[in-house]
């Protein structure tokens, strides 16, 4: 990307198996405020999405991902006063192959589907609640 004088403000250089992204504006922020430039947000979203184990779709929600030896735990925390509905997409092939999802606090199996190279399931949450899902890696859910 360039500025109005056609000077580069964002550059990307590949080094080995990785890359370096340089954002020239002051910490990628607007000059008049602390908010990030839209292009900075877009670049960070793109970089993060390449490496995420899990993708959460729906209204914004707090979440934690914990990778265990035999399972992946996805914790969702609904801090809002409204119900949350969304889709969870597990993008790690070793979890997708087994396709077993369990909500551990309610001790119940969750229906999931394999979609391309992902495992997908839907859930909803009442206001001010949390859920913890365990996605089996080797077929055994504890």
Secondary structure, 3 states (H helix, E strand, C coil): CECCCCCECEEEEEECCEEEEEECCHHHECCCCCCECHHHHHHHHHHHHHHCCEEEEECCCEEEEEECCCEEEEEEEECCCCCEEEEEEECCHHHHCCCCEEECCCCEEECCEEECCEEEEEEEECCCEEEEEEEECCCCCC
